[in-house]
């Protein structure tokens, strides 16, 4: 069964190199829960759906600059553009705008 959540998870894997464990860490759920979402047998709570939606948007923006394995590393690593914080934590905490601002600065630096 394919639905919006499974399509989002597929996109996160393809464009962002993210694994189930990465999504589980960002959404603060178990890897088994992510597996059930992928199978289409369960759906995330509305708040978690928003986190996944934001994460997909971030991954799509990062994919303009990086290969999938680099996107995964960028999201999971502490980042100078985020004042030493990790994008996964900020997205989970609803601070996606800070991540998007950092990505925009990546674009600005590309033209320097």
PDB file as gemmi writes it, atoms N, CA and C in Angstrom:
CRYST1    1.000    1.000    1.000  90.00  90.00  90.00 P 1                      
ATOM      1  N   UNK A   1       0.844  -1.171   0.000  1.00  0.00           N  
ATOM      2  CA  UNK A   1       0.000   0.000   0.000  1.00  0.00           C  
ATOM      3  C   UNK A   1       0.891   1.237   0.000  1.00  0.00           C  
ATOM      4  N   UNK A   2       0.653   2.105  -0.944  1.00  0.00           N  
ATOM      5  CA  UNK A   2       1.431   3.332  -1.018  1.00  0.00           C  
ATOM      6  C   UNK A   2       0.546   4.498  -0.598  1.00  0.00           C  
ATOM      7  N   UNK A   3       1.057   5.297   0.318  1.00  0.00           N  
ATOM      8  CA  UNK A   3       0.322   6.478   0.741  1.00  0.00           C  
ATOM      9  C   UNK A   3       1.311   7.627   0.883  1.00  0.00           C  
ATOM     10  N   UNK A   4       0.829   8.762   1.330  1.00  0.00           N  
ATOM     11  CA  UNK A   4       1.688   9.945   1.424  1.00  0.00           C  
ATOM     12  C   UNK A   4       2.877   9.704   2.353  1.00  0.00           C  
ATOM     13  N   UNK A   5       2.667   9.007   3.443  1.00  0.00           N  
ATOM     14  CA  UNK A   5       3.752   8.769   4.399  1.00  0.00           C  
ATOM     15  C   UNK A   5       4.815   7.865   3.783  1.00  0.00           C  
ATOM     16  N   UNK A   6       4.389   6.795   3.124  1.00  0.00           N  
ATOM     17  CA  UNK A   6       5.381   5.910   2.515  1.00  0.00           C  
ATOM     18  C   UNK A   6       6.140   6.633   1.411  1.00  0.00           C  
ATOM     19  N   UNK A   7       5.458   7.488   0.664  1.00  0.00           N  
ATOM     20  CA  UNK A   7       6.141   8.269  -0.377  1.00  0.00           C  
ATOM     21  C   UNK A   7       7.151   9.229   0.246  1.00  0.00           C  
ATOM     22  N   UNK A   8       6.785   9.830   1.370  1.00  0.00           N  
ATOM     23  CA  UNK A   8       7.717  10.722   2.071  1.00  0.00           C  
ATOM     24  C   UNK A   8       8.935   9.938   2.543  1.00  0.00           C  
ATOM     25  N   UNK A   9       8.716   8.783   3.139  1.00  0.00           N  
ATOM     26  CA  UNK A   9       9.831   7.970   3.620  1.00  0.00           C  
ATOM     27  C   UNK A   9      10.722   7.514   2.467  1.00  0.00           C  
ATOM     28  N   UNK A  10      10.119   7.134   1.347  1.00  0.00           N  
ATOM     29  CA  UNK A  10      10.900   6.752   0.170  1.00  0.00           C  
ATOM     30  C   UNK A  10      11.753   7.915  -0.320  1.00  0.00           C  
ATOM     31  N   UNK A  11      11.174   9.104  -0.326  1.00  0.00           N  
ATOM     32  CA  UNK A  11      11.909  10.291  -0.768  1.00  0.00           C  
ATOM     33  C   UNK A  11      13.067  10.600   0.173  1.00  0.00           C  
ATOM     34  N   UNK A  12      12.834  10.464   1.471  1.00  0.00           N  
ATOM     35  CA  UNK A  12      13.899  10.708   2.452  1.00  0.00           C  
ATOM     36  C   UNK A  12      15.056   9.744   2.239  1.00  0.00           C  
ATOM     37  N   UNK A  13      14.730   8.519   1.880  1.00  0.00           N  
ATOM     38  CA  UNK A  13      15.760   7.515   1.626  1.00  0.00           C  
ATOM     39  C   UNK A  13      16.515   7.828   0.333  1.00  0.00           C  
ATOM     40  N   UNK A  14      15.780   8.118  -0.727  1.00  0.00           N  
ATOM     41  CA  UNK A  14      16.391   8.338  -2.036  1.00  0.00           C  
ATOM     42  C   UNK A  14      17.171   9.655  -2.109  1.00  0.00           C  
ATOM     43  N   UNK A  15      16.557  10.735  -1.697  1.00  0.00           N  
ATOM     44  CA  UNK A  15      17.173  12.060  -1.852  1.00  0.00           C  
ATOM     45  C   UNK A  15      18.105  12.430  -0.701  1.00  0.00           C  
ATOM     46  N   UNK A  16      17.794  11.873   0.492  1.00  0.00           N  
ATOM     47  CA  UNK A  16      18.574  12.253   1.656  1.00  0.00           C  
ATOM     48  C   UNK A  16      19.450  11.157   2.221  1.00  0.00           C  
ATOM     49  N   UNK A  17      19.384   9.975   1.641  1.00  0.00           N  
ATOM     50  CA  UNK A  17      20.190   8.877   2.147  1.00  0.00           C  
ATOM     51  C   UNK A  17      19.809   8.457   3.556  1.00  0.00           C  
ATOM     52  N   UNK A  18      18.635   8.884   4.012  1.00  0.00           N  
ATOM     53  CA  UNK A  18      18.234   8.591   5.389  1.00  0.00           C  
ATOM     54  C   UNK A  18      17.767   7.148   5.523  1.00  0.00           C  
ATOM     55  N   UNK A  19      18.096   6.574   6.650  1.00  0.00           N  
ATOM     56  CA  UNK A  19      17.693   5.214   6.974  1.00  0.00           C  
ATOM     57  C   UNK A  19      16.560   5.276   7.986  1.00  0.00           C  
ATOM     58  N   UNK A  20      15.935   4.132   8.197  1.00  0.00           N  
ATOM     59  CA  UNK A  20      14.845   4.081   9.168  1.00  0.00           C  
ATOM     60  C   UNK A  20      15.260   4.576  10.536  1.00  0.00           C  
ATOM     61  N   UNK A  21      16.477   4.264  10.927  1.00  0.00           N  
ATOM     62  CA  UNK A  21      16.961   4.696  12.241  1.00  0.00           C  
ATOM     63  C   UNK A  21      17.083   6.223  12.307  1.00  0.00           C  
ATOM     64  N   UNK A  22      17.448   6.854  11.187  1.00  0.00           N  
ATOM     65  CA  UNK A  22      17.530   8.320  11.165  1.00  0.00           C  
ATOM     66  C   UNK A  22      16.154   8.938  11.365  1.00  0.00           C  
ATOM     67  N   UNK A  23      15.180   8.411  10.632  1.00  0.00           N  
ATOM     68  CA  UNK A  23      13.809   8.919  10.753  1.00  0.00           C  
ATOM     69  C   UNK A  23      13.296   8.668  12.163  1.00  0.00           C  
ATOM     70  N   UNK A  24      13.597   7.488  12.710  1.00  0.00           N  
ATOM     71  CA  UNK A  24      13.174   7.179  14.078  1.00  0.00           C  
ATOM     72  C   UNK A  24      13.776   8.172  15.070  1.00  0.00           C  
ATOM     73  N   UNK A  25      15.051   8.497  14.897  1.00  0.00           N  
ATOM     74  CA  UNK A  25      15.703   9.451  15.801  1.00  0.00           C  
ATOM     75  C   UNK A  25      15.075  10.833  15.704  1.00  0.00           C  
ATOM     76  N   UNK A  26      14.789  11.273  14.492  1.00  0.00           N  
ATOM     77  CA  UNK A  26      14.207  12.604  14.310  1.00  0.00           C  
ATOM     78  C   UNK A  26      12.785  12.656  14.860  1.00  0.00           C  
ATOM     79  N   UNK A  27      12.015  11.601  14.586  1.00  0.00           N  
ATOM     80  CA  UNK A  27      10.619  11.572  15.026  1.00  0.00           C  
ATOM     81  C   UNK A  27      10.463  11.138  16.486  1.00  0.00           C  
ATOM     82  N   UNK A  28      11.572  10.660  17.080  1.00  0.00           N  
ATOM     83  CA  UNK A  28      11.560  10.183  18.475  1.00  0.00           C  
ATOM     84  C   UNK A  28      10.579   9.019  18.642  1.00  0.00           C  
ATOM     85  N   UNK A  29      10.698   8.064  17.706  1.00  0.00           N  
ATOM     86  CA  UNK A  29       9.928   6.829  17.772  1.00  0.00           C  
ATOM     87  C   UNK A  29      10.894   5.667  17.564  1.00  0.00           C  
ATOM     88  N   UNK A  30      10.394   4.450  17.672  1.00  0.00           N  
ATOM     89  CA  UNK A  30      11.250   3.281  17.458  1.00  0.00           C  
ATOM     90  C   UNK A  30      11.422   3.024  15.961  1.00  0.00           C  
ATOM     91  N   UNK A  31      12.484   2.309  15.637  1.00  0.00           N  
ATOM     92  CA  UNK A  31      12.708   1.936  14.240  1.00  0.00           C  
ATOM     93  C   UNK A  31      11.572   1.042  13.749  1.00  0.00           C  
ATOM     94  N   UNK A  32      11.035   0.203  14.631  1.00  0.00           N  
ATOM     95  CA  UNK A  32       9.908  -0.665  14.274  1.00  0.00           C  
ATOM     96  C   UNK A  32       8.685   0.159  13.863  1.00  0.00           C  
ATOM     97  N   UNK A  33       8.486   1.282  14.522  1.00  0.00           N  
ATOM     98  CA  UNK A  33       7.368   2.162  14.161  1.00  0.00           C  
ATOM     99  C   UNK A  33       7.553   2.705  12.749  1.00  0.00           C  
ATOM    100  N   UNK A  34       8.777   3.107  12.431  1.00  0.00           N  
ATOM    101  CA  UNK A  34       9.060   3.609  11.084  1.00  0.00           C  
ATOM    102  C   UNK A  34       8.840   2.500  10.057  1.00  0.00           C  
ATOM    103  N   UNK A  35       9.206   1.281  10.400  1.00  0.00           N  
ATOM    104  CA  UNK A  35       8.984   0.147   9.504  1.00  0.00           C  
ATOM    105  C   UNK A  35       7.494  -0.052   9.244  1.00  0.00           C  
ATOM    106  N   UNK A  36       6.670   0.094  10.271  1.00  0.00           N  
ATOM    107  CA  UNK A  36       5.215  -0.024  10.087  1.00  0.00           C  
ATOM    108  C   UNK A  36       4.679   1.098   9.209  1.00  0.00           C  
ATOM    109  N   UNK A  37       5.228   2.315   9.378  1.00  0.00           N  
ATOM    110  CA  UNK A  37       4.812   3.416   8.500  1.00  0.00           C  
ATOM    111  C   UNK A  37       5.176   3.099   7.054  1.00  0.00           C  
ATOM    112  N   UNK A  38       6.386   2.588   6.855  1.00  0.00           N  
ATOM    113  CA  UNK A  38       6.864   2.256   5.504  1.00  0.00           C  
ATOM    114  C   UNK A  38       5.992   1.191   4.849  1.00  0.00           C  
ATOM    115  N   UNK A  39       5.532   0.255   5.648  1.00  0.00           N  
ATOM    116  CA  UNK A  39       4.683  -0.812   5.137  1.00  0.00           C  
ATOM    117  C   UNK A  39       3.251  -0.341   4.889  1.00  0.00           C  
ATOM    118  N   UNK A  40       2.925   0.839   5.425  1.00  0.00           N  
ATOM    119  CA  UNK A  40       1.586   1.379   5.247  1.00  0.00           C  
ATOM    120  C   UNK A  40       0.559   0.796   6.195  1.00  0.00           C  
ATOM    121  N   UNK A  41       1.026   0.091   7.222  1.00  0.00           N  
ATOM    122  CA  UNK A  41       0.096  -0.531   8.166  1.00  0.00           C  
ATOM    123  C   UNK A  41      -0.282   0.398   9.313  1.00  0.00           C  
ATOM    124  N   UNK A  42       0.516   1.414   9.537  1.00  0.00           N  
ATOM    125  CA  UNK A  42       0.246   2.403  10.580  1.00  0.00           C  
ATOM    126  C   UNK A  42       0.579   3.790  10.032  1.00  0.00           C  
ATOM    127  N   UNK A  43       0.041   4.797  10.690  1.00  0.00           N  
ATOM    128  CA  UNK A  43       0.334   6.185  10.308  1.00  0.00           C  
ATOM    129  C   UNK A  43       0.849   6.943  11.517  1.00  0.00           C  
ATOM    130  N   UNK A  44       1.727   7.905  11.272  1.00  0.00           N  
ATOM    131  CA  UNK A  44       2.217   8.721  12.392  1.00  0.00           C  
ATOM    132  C   UNK A  44       1.127   9.657  12.926  1.00  0.00           C  
ATOM    133  N   UNK A  45       1.330  10.082  14.151  1.00  0.00           N  
ATOM    134  CA  UNK A  45       0.453  11.078  14.746  1.00  0.00           C  
ATOM    135  C   UNK A  45       0.578  12.391  13.957  1.00  0.00           C  
ATOM    136  N   UNK A  46      -0.426  13.256  14.009  1.00  0.00           N  
ATOM    137  CA  UNK A  46      -0.365  14.514  13.240  1.00  0.00           C  
ATOM    138  C   UNK A  46       0.894  15.340  13.498  1.00  0.00           C  
ATOM    139  N   UNK A  47       1.333  15.453  14.737  1.00  0.00           N  
ATOM    140  CA  UNK A  47       2.546  16.224  15.054  1.00  0.00           C  
ATOM    141  C   UNK A  47       3.754  15.601  14.366  1.00  0.00           C  
ATOM    142  N   UNK A  48       3.821  14.285  14.368  1.00  0.00           N  
ATOM    143  CA  UNK A  48       4.935  13.585  13.729  1.00  0.00           C  
ATOM    144  C   UNK A  48       4.860  13.726  12.218  1.00  0.00           C  
ATOM    145  N   UNK A  49       3.662  13.763  11.661  1.00  0.00           N  
ATOM    146  CA  UNK A  49       3.512  13.988  10.227  1.00  0.00           C  
ATOM    147  C   UNK A  49       4.087  15.349   9.834  1.00  0.00           C  
ATOM    148  N   UNK A  50       3.895  16.335  10.688  1.00  0.00           N  
ATOM    149  CA  UNK A  50       4.470  17.659  10.423  1.00  0.00           C  
ATOM    150  C   UNK A  50       5.997  17.609  10.448  1.00  0.00           C  
ATOM    151  N   UNK A  51       6.546  16.867  11.400  1.00  0.00           N  
ATOM    152  CA  UNK A  51       8.004  16.721  11.474  1.00  0.00           C  
ATOM    153  C   UNK A  51       8.518  16.053  10.203  1.00  0.00           C  
ATOM    154  N   UNK A  52       7.856  14.990   9.762  1.00  0.00           N  
ATOM    155  CA  UNK A  52       8.283  14.298   8.540  1.00  0.00           C  
ATOM    156  C   UNK A  52       8.167  15.204   7.315  1.00  0.00           C  
ATOM    157  N   UNK A  53       7.121  15.993   7.270  1.00  0.00           N  
ATOM    158  CA  UNK A  53       6.941  16.923   6.161  1.00  0.00           C  
ATOM    159  C   UNK A  53       8.053  17.969   6.142  1.00  0.00           C  
ATOM    160  N   UNK A  54       8.367  18.516   7.303  1.00  0.00           N  
ATOM    161  CA  UNK A  54       9.466  19.486   7.395  1.00  0.00           C  
ATOM    162  C   UNK A  54      10.795  18.843   7.014  1.00  0.00           C  
ATOM    163  N   UNK A  55      10.999  17.626   7.484  1.00  0.00           N  
ATOM    164  CA  UNK A  55      12.238  16.919   7.172  1.00  0.00           C  
ATOM    165  C   UNK A  55      12.371  16.707   5.668  1.00  0.00           C  
ATOM    166  N   UNK A  56      11.295  16.337   5.023  1.00  0.00           N  
ATOM    167  CA  UNK A  56      11.342  16.138   3.568  1.00  0.00           C  
ATOM    168  C   UNK A  56      11.698  17.445   2.858  1.00  0.00           C  
ATOM    169  N   UNK A  57      11.135  18.537   3.313  1.00  0.00           N  
ATOM    170  CA  UNK A  57      11.435  19.836   2.713  1.00  0.00           C  
ATOM    171  C   UNK A  57      12.913  20.178   2.891  1.00  0.00           C  
ATOM    172  N   UNK A  58      13.436  19.949   4.076  1.00  0.00           N  
ATOM    173  CA  UNK A  58      14.859  20.198   4.358  1.00  0.00           C  
ATOM    174  C   UNK A  58      15.724  19.321   3.463  1.00  0.00           C  
ATOM    175  N   UNK A  59      15.384  18.050   3.360  1.00  0.00           N  
ATOM    176  CA  UNK A  59      16.155  17.129   2.518  1.00  0.00           C  
ATOM    177  C   UNK A  59      16.121  17.586   1.061  1.00  0.00           C  
ATOM    178  N   UNK A  60      14.960  17.987   0.584  1.00  0.00           N  
ATOM    179  CA  UNK A  60      14.857  18.460  -0.801  1.00  0.00           C  
ATOM    180  C   UNK A  60      15.751  19.676  -1.040  1.00  0.00           C  
ATOM    181  N   UNK A  61      15.807  20.579  -0.089  1.00  0.00           N  
ATOM    182  CA  UNK A  61      16.666  21.765  -0.216  1.00  0.00           C  
ATOM    183  C   UNK A  61      18.141  21.379  -0.180  1.00  0.00           C  
ATOM    184  N   UNK A  62      18.511  20.497   0.730  1.00  0.00           N  
ATOM    185  CA  UNK A  62      19.906  20.062   0.827  1.00  0.00           C  
ATOM    186  C   UNK A  62      20.344  19.278  -0.417  1.00  0.00           C  
ATOM    187  N   UNK A  63      19.410  18.567  -1.028  1.00  0.00           N  
ATOM    188  CA  UNK A  63      19.723  17.778  -2.222  1.00  0.00           C  
ATOM    189  C   UNK A  63      20.142  18.667  -3.397  1.00  0.00           C  
ATOM    190  N   UNK A  64      19.851  19.952  -3.308  1.00  0.00           N  
ATOM    191  CA  UNK A  64      20.310  20.896  -4.341  1.00  0.00           C  
ATOM    192  C   UNK A  64      21.823  21.102  -4.262  1.00  0.00           C  
ATOM    193  N   UNK A  65      22.414  20.803  -3.109  1.00  0.00           N  
ATOM    194  CA  UNK A  65      23.839  21.031  -2.881  1.00  0.00           C  
ATOM    195  C   UNK A  65      24.649  19.752  -2.706  1.00  0.00           C  
ATOM    196  N   UNK A  66      24.020  18.705  -2.200  1.00  0.00           N  
ATOM    197  CA  UNK A  66      24.753  17.520  -1.778  1.00  0.00           C  
ATOM    198  C   UNK A  66      24.167  16.236  -2.346  1.00  0.00           C  
ATOM    199  N   UNK A  67      25.005  15.204  -2.403  1.00  0.00           N  
ATOM    200  CA  UNK A  67      24.573  13.846  -2.710  1.00  0.00           C  
ATOM    201  C   UNK A  67      23.856  13.283  -1.481  1.00  0.00           C  
ATOM    202  N   UNK A  68      23.042  12.233  -1.661  1.00  0.00           N  
ATOM    203  CA  UNK A  68      22.276  11.699  -0.529  1.00  0.00           C  
ATOM    204  C   UNK A  68      23.095  11.368   0.720  1.00  0.00           C  
ATOM    205  N   UNK A  69      24.266  10.748   0.572  1.00  0.00           N  
ATOM    206  CA  UNK A  69      25.056  10.414   1.759  1.00  0.00           C  
ATOM    207  C   UNK A  69      25.554  11.668   2.465  1.00  0.00           C  
ATOM    208  N   UNK A  70      25.815  12.731   1.696  1.00  0.00           N  
ATOM    209  CA  UNK A  70      26.240  13.998   2.295  1.00  0.00           C  
ATOM    210  C   UNK A  70      25.077  14.695   2.989  1.00  0.00           C  
ATOM    211  N   UNK A  71      23.878  14.575   2.428  1.00  0.00           N  
ATOM    212  CA  UNK A  71      22.686  15.137   3.079  1.00  0.00           C  
ATOM    213  C   UNK A  71      22.501  14.478   4.444  1.00  0.00           C  
ATOM    214  N   UNK A  72      22.609  13.157   4.473  1.00  0.00           N  
ATOM    215  CA  UNK A  72      22.454  12.417   5.732  1.00  0.00           C  
ATOM    216  C   UNK A  72      23.469  12.889   6.772  1.00  0.00           C  
ATOM    217  N   UNK A  73      24.700  13.042   6.347  1.00  0.00           N  
ATOM    218  CA  UNK A  73      25.732  13.497   7.275  1.00  0.00           C  
ATOM    219  C   UNK A  73      25.435  14.912   7.775  1.00  0.00           C  
ATOM    220  N   UNK A  74      25.040  15.809   6.872  1.00  0.00           N  
ATOM    221  CA  UNK A  74      24.757  17.204   7.226  1.00  0.00           C  
ATOM    222  C   UNK A  74      23.638  17.268   8.259  1.00  0.00           C  
ATOM    223  N   UNK A  75      22.599  16.496   8.055  1.00  0.00           N  
ATOM    224  CA  UNK A  75      21.446  16.514   8.966  1.00  0.00           C  
ATOM    225  C   UNK A  75      21.803  15.967  10.345  1.00  0.00           C  
ATOM    226  N   UNK A  76      22.658  14.964  10.384  1.00  0.00           N  
ATOM    227  CA  UNK A  76      22.979  14.288  11.649  1.00  0.00           C  
ATOM    228  C   UNK A  76      24.153  14.886  12.411  1.00  0.00           C  
ATOM    229  N   UNK A  77      24.916  15.768  11.779  1.00  0.00           N  
ATOM    230  CA  UNK A  77      26.126  16.308  12.406  1.00  0.00           C  
ATOM    231  C   UNK A  77      25.879  17.690  13.007  1.00  0.00           C  
ATOM    232  N   UNK A  78      26.677  17.989  14.007  1.00  0.00           N  
ATOM    233  CA  UNK A  78      26.676  19.368  14.513  1.00  0.00           C  
ATOM    234  C   UNK A  78      27.186  20.265  13.397  1.00  0.00           C  
ATOM    235  N   UNK A  79      26.606  21.448  13.300  1.00  0.00           N  
ATOM    236  CA  UNK A  79      26.898  22.291  12.156  1.00  0.00           C  
ATOM    237  C   UNK A  79      27.196  23.711  12.605  1.00  0.00           C  
ATOM    238  N   UNK A  80      28.268  24.254  12.075  1.00  0.00           N  
ATOM    239  CA  UNK A  80      28.652  25.624  12.407  1.00  0.00           C  
ATOM    240  C   UNK A  80      27.563  26.620  12.022  1.00  0.00           C  
ATOM    241  N   UNK A  81      26.892  26.370  10.898  1.00  0.00           N  
ATOM    242  CA  UNK A  81      25.818  27.267  10.457  1.00  0.00           C  
ATOM    243  C   UNK A  81      24.610  27.227  11.386  1.00  0.00           C  
ATOM    244  N   UNK A  82      24.553  26.213  12.232  1.00  0.00           N  
ATOM    245  CA  UNK A  82      23.464  26.072  13.200  1.00  0.00           C  
ATOM    246  C   UNK A  82      23.969  26.281  14.624  1.00  0.00           C  
ATOM    247  N   UNK A  83      25.052  27.006  14.752  1.00  0.00           N  
ATOM    248  CA  UNK A  83      25.659  27.287  16.058  1.00  0.00           C  
ATOM    249  C   UNK A  83      25.966  26.014  16.837  1.00  0.00           C  
ATOM    250  N   UNK A  84      26.481  25.013  16.118  1.00  0.00           N  
ATOM    251  CA  UNK A  84      26.888  23.777  16.755  1.00  0.00           C  
ATOM    252  C   UNK A  84      25.764  22.793  17.027  1.00  0.00           C  
ATOM    253  N   UNK A  85      24.570  23.137  16.607  1.00  0.00           N  
ATOM    254  CA  UNK A  85      23.444  22.227  16.816  1.00  0.00           C  
ATOM    255  C   UNK A  85      23.280  21.302  15.615  1.00  0.00           C  
ATOM    256  N   UNK A  86      22.453  20.283  15.779  1.00  0.00           N  
ATOM    257  CA  UNK A  86      22.197  19.326  14.701  1.00  0.00           C  
ATOM    258  C   UNK A  86      20.827  19.606  14.089  1.00  0.00           C  
ATOM    259  N   UNK A  87      20.750  19.516  12.769  1.00  0.00           N  
ATOM    260  CA  UNK A  87      19.490  19.773  12.068  1.00  0.00           C  
ATOM    261  C   UNK A  87      18.386  18.832  12.538  1.00  0.00           C  
ATOM    262  N   UNK A  88      18.722  17.566  12.818  1.00  0.00           N  
ATOM    263  CA  UNK A  88      17.677  16.629  13.238  1.00  0.00           C  
ATOM    264  C   UNK A  88      16.995  17.082  14.528  1.00  0.00           C  
ATOM    265  N   UNK A  89      17.766  17.644  15.436  1.00  0.00           N  
ATOM    266  CA  UNK A  89      17.195  18.119  16.697  1.00  0.00           C  
ATOM    267  C   UNK A  89      16.308  19.335  16.465  1.00  0.00           C  
ATOM    268  N   UNK A  90      16.773  20.235  15.621  1.00  0.00           N  
ATOM    269  CA  UNK A  90      16.000  21.447  15.346  1.00  0.00           C  
ATOM    270  C   UNK A  90      14.694  21.134  14.631  1.00  0.00           C  
ATOM    271  N   UNK A  91      14.739  20.230  13.658  1.00  0.00           N  
ATOM    272  CA  UNK A  91      13.512  19.848  12.952  1.00  0.00           C  
ATOM    273  C   UNK A  91      12.532  19.207  13.931  1.00  0.00           C  
ATOM    274  N   UNK A  92      13.024  18.315  14.765  1.00  0.00           N  
ATOM    275  CA  UNK A  92      12.136  17.678  15.747  1.00  0.00           C  
ATOM    276  C   UNK A  92      11.513  18.704  16.686  1.00  0.00           C  
ATOM    277  N   UNK A  93      12.280  19.696  17.076  1.00  0.00           N  
ATOM    278  CA  UNK A  93      11.804  20.699  18.031  1.00  0.00           C  
ATOM    279  C   UNK A  93      10.978  21.805  17.385  1.00  0.00           C  
ATOM    280  N   UNK A  94      10.682  21.660  16.099  1.00  0.00           N  
ATOM    281  CA  UNK A  94       9.847  22.653  15.420  1.00  0.00           C  
ATOM    282  C   UNK A  94      10.590  23.902  15.000  1.00  0.00           C  
ATOM    283  N   UNK A  95      11.911  23.826  14.952  1.00  0.00           N  
ATOM    284  CA  UNK A  95      12.727  24.982  14.574  1.00  0.00           C  
ATOM    285  C   UNK A  95      13.308  24.811  13.170  1.00  0.00           C  
ATOM    286  N   UNK A  96      12.483  24.308  12.276  1.00  0.00           N  
ATOM    287  CA  UNK A  96      12.909  24.053  10.903  1.00  0.00           C  
ATOM    288  C   UNK A  96      13.358  25.332  10.203  1.00  0.00           C  
ATOM    289  N   UNK A  97      12.761  26.447  10.544  1.00  0.00           N  
ATOM    290  CA  UNK A  97      13.137  27.722   9.903  1.00  0.00           C  
ATOM    291  C   UNK A  97      14.625  28.024  10.087  1.00  0.00           C  
ATOM    292  N   UNK A  98      15.176  27.695  11.253  1.00  0.00           N  
ATOM    293  CA  UNK A  98      16.610  27.912  11.480  1.00  0.00           C  
ATOM    294  C   UNK A  98      17.453  27.056  10.535  1.00  0.00           C  
ATOM    295  N   UNK A  99      16.996  25.840  10.301  1.00  0.00           N  
ATOM    296  CA  UNK A  99      17.701  24.938   9.385  1.00  0.00           C  
ATOM    297  C   UNK A  99      17.618  25.477   7.964  1.00  0.00           C  
ATOM    298  N   UNK A 100      16.438  25.936   7.578  1.00  0.00           N  
ATOM    299  CA  UNK A 100      16.264  26.472   6.226  1.00  0.00           C  
ATOM    300  C   UNK A 100      17.087  27.739   6.012  1.00  0.00           C  
ATOM    301  N   UNK A 101      17.212  28.559   7.038  1.00  0.00           N  
ATOM    302  CA  UNK A 101      18.064  29.752   6.938  1.00  0.00           C  
ATOM    303  C   UNK A 101      19.521  29.349   6.726  1.00  0.00           C  
ATOM    304  N   UNK A 102      19.964  28.307   7.416  1.00  0.00           N  
ATOM    305  CA  UNK A 102      21.342  27.820   7.249  1.00  0.00           C  
ATOM    306  C   UNK A 102      21.550  27.297   5.835  1.00  0.00           C  
ATOM    307  N   UNK A 103      20.567  26.586   5.308  1.00  0.00           N  
ATOM    308  CA  UNK A 103      20.670  26.068   3.945  1.00  0.00           C  
ATOM    309  C   UNK A 103      20.703  27.212   2.947  1.00  0.00           C  
ATOM    310  N   UNK A 104      19.942  28.249   3.201  1.00  0.00           N  
ATOM    311  CA  UNK A 104      19.975  29.426   2.334  1.00  0.00           C  
ATOM    312  C   UNK A 104      21.361  30.059   2.329  1.00  0.00           C  
ATOM    313  N   UNK A 105      22.013  30.060   3.482  1.00  0.00           N  
ATOM    314  CA  UNK A 105      23.382  30.587   3.539  1.00  0.00           C  
ATOM    315  C   UNK A 105      24.338  29.719   2.731  1.00  0.00           C  
ATOM    316  N   UNK A 106      24.063  28.418   2.656  1.00  0.00           N  
ATOM    317  CA  UNK A 106      24.863  27.546   1.785  1.00  0.00           C  
ATOM    318  C   UNK A 106      24.787  28.037   0.347  1.00  0.00           C  
ATOM    319  N   UNK A 107      23.575  28.385  -0.073  1.00  0.00           N  
ATOM    320  CA  UNK A 107      23.397  28.909  -1.420  1.00  0.00           C  
ATOM    321  C   UNK A 107      24.123  30.217  -1.638  1.00  0.00           C  
ATOM    322  N   UNK A 108      24.107  31.082  -0.632  1.00  0.00           N  
ATOM    323  CA  UNK A 108      24.818  32.347  -0.724  1.00  0.00           C  
ATOM    324  C   UNK A 108      26.319  32.120  -0.848  1.00  0.00           C  
ATOM    325  N   UNK A 109      26.832  31.129  -0.111  1.00  0.00           N  
ATOM    326  CA  UNK A 109      28.267  30.844  -0.144  1.00  0.00           C  
ATOM    327  C   UNK A 109      28.683  30.227  -1.483  1.00  0.00           C  
ATOM    328  N   UNK A 110      27.749  29.596  -2.167  1.00  0.00           N  
ATOM    329  CA  UNK A 110      28.072  28.969  -3.450  1.00  0.00           C  
ATOM    330  C   UNK A 110      28.446  30.001  -4.509  1.00  0.00           C  
ATOM    331  N   UNK A 111      28.026  31.237  -4.305  1.00  0.00           N  
ATOM    332  CA  UNK A 111      28.286  32.269  -5.299  1.00  0.00           C  
ATOM    333  C   UNK A 111      29.450  33.171  -4.921  1.00  0.00           C  
ATOM    334  N   UNK A 112      30.114  32.877  -3.815  1.00  0.00           N  
ATOM    335  CA  UNK A 112      31.222  33.720  -3.372  1.00  0.00           C  
ATOM    336  C   UNK A 112      32.473  33.342  -4.130  1.00  0.00           C  
TER     337      UNK A 112                                                      
END                                                                             
